[in-house]
Amino acid sequence: MGLVLLARFGWLYIAETGPTGHIQSLIVGATFLISALQLVLLGMIGELLRMNRVLSERTLYRVRKLELAVGVRAEAVETKGATTSSALEQPRSEAASRAA
């Protein structure tokens, strides 16, 4: 739609001599083109956010799967972003006591 209005302004500007006055077509056409560009960019940002969320979910799934395979409880590992050695040793000692 924006290109049509810009083409209309261009055609009238070339075809008529003197001041044409069809500035409305130029302004509305430029506004439509800018809006279309913004919508395309917002769509790209939305797609990037979706891809980021999918990657985060896959990573979380793999980490939890590895934690279960090792025998580490997820709540024992997270202590304000730091890993405590006593929390990691506790599940291993329980597994060792069951094996003995």
C-alpha positions in Angstrom: 0.0 0.0 0.0 2.8 2.4 0.8 4.6 1.7 -2.5 1.3 2.3 -4.3 1.0 5.7 -2.7 4.6 6.6 -3.3 4.3 5.5 -6.9 1.1 7.7 -7.2 3.0 10.7 -5.9 5.9 10.0 -8.2 3.7 9.7 -11.3 1.8 12.9 -10.5 5.1 14.7 -9.7 6.6 13.7 -13.1 3.4 14.1 -15.2 2.3 17.5 -14.0 4.2 20.7 -14.4 4.6 23.1 -11.5 3.8 22.4 -7.9 1.7 19.2 -7.8 0.5 19.4 -4.2 0.0 15.6 -3.8 2.1 15.6 -0.6 -0.6 13.5 1.2 0.3 10.5 -0.9 4.0 11.0 -0.1 3.4 11.3 3.7 0.9 8.4 4.0 3.0 6.2 1.7 6.2 6.8 3.7 4.3 6.2 7.0 3.0 2.9 5.7 6.4 1.8 4.6 8.0 2.7 8.0 5.2 0.8 9.8 5.7 -2.2 7.6 9.4 -2.2 8.3 8.8 -2.0 12.0 6.3 -4.9 11.8 8.9 -7.0 10.0 11.6 -6.2 12.5 9.2 -7.0 15.4 8.4 -10.3 13.8 12.2 -11.1 13.5 12.7 -10.2 17.2 9.7 -12.5 18.1 11.2 -15.4 16.1 14.6 -14.9 17.8 13.0 -14.9 21.3 11.2 -18.1 20.4 14.4 -19.7 19.2 16.2 -18.6 22.4 13.4 -20.1 24.6 13.6 -23.4 22.7 17.3 -23.6 23.2 17.0 -22.8 26.9 14.3 -25.5 27.3 16.5 -28.1 25.5 19.5 -27.1 27.7 17.5 -27.4 30.9 16.1 -30.8 29.8 19.6 -32.1 29.1 21.1 -30.7 32.4 18.3 -32.3 34.4 18.7 -35.6 32.6 22.4 -35.5 33.4 21.7 -34.6 37.0 19.3 -37.6 37.4 21.8 -39.9 35.8 24.5 -38.8 38.2 22.1 -38.8 41.2 22.3 -35.2 42.1 19.2 -33.5 43.3 18.4 -30.3 41.4 17.6 -28.3 44.5 20.9 -29.3 46.2 22.9 -27.9 43.3 21.5 -24.4 43.2 22.5 -22.2 46.1 22.3 -18.7 44.8 24.2 -19.6 41.6 27.0 -21.4 43.5 27.5 -25.1 43.8 28.3 -26.4 47.3 30.5 -29.5 47.6 28.5 -30.9 50.5 25.3 -30.8 48.5 27.0 -32.8 45.7 28.5 -35.4 48.0 25.3 -36.2 49.9 23.5 -38.0 47.1 26.6 -40.0 46.2 27.1 -41.2 49.8 23.4 -42.4 49.9 24.0 -44.3 46.6 27.2 -45.8 48.0 25.5 -46.8 51.3 22.8 -48.6 49.3 25.3 -50.5 47.2 27.2 -51.7 50.3 
